[in-house]
Amino acid sequence: MSTPTHTRIRMFNTKETYPNQSLDNDLCQAVRAGNTVYVRGQVGTDFDGKLVGLGDPRAQAEQAMRNVKQLLEEAGSDLSHIVKTTTYLIDPRYREPVYQEVGKWLKGVFPISTGLVVSALGQPQWLMEIDVIAVIPE
């Protein structure tokens, strides 16, 4: 393999992250490629693996955005430089509480946004997930 020209942030293996599943994949939470930061889908779980907000989509969205903020800062960016969000909900009734919470974190940012309702996420306790793309100012 050639040497990557990007930085991987918070690398992990799914074997440790999801012991209840038979997985063994090398992933990371974010990738900085040039002046672009791609943040993996974030859910209501903190970086120690503790679920925040069991059954509460707003609380899960708050934790997911806390994760996004931290990952962007570790990559050299911040919330104000988000250009795109993709939000996944397992129930359309979660749209208002999730989008209200995300909106608090992104007030004045004006990213483009895609929202999807899906039948399930990677773990049954997850009610929402959000991934973002941001830039690092020059």
Beta strands, then each sheet from edge to edge (+ up, - down):
strand 1: 6-13
strand 2: 26-33
strand 3: 36-42
strand 4: 82-89
strand 5: 112-117
strand 6: 128-135
sheet 1: 1+ 2- 3+ 6- 4+ 5+
end
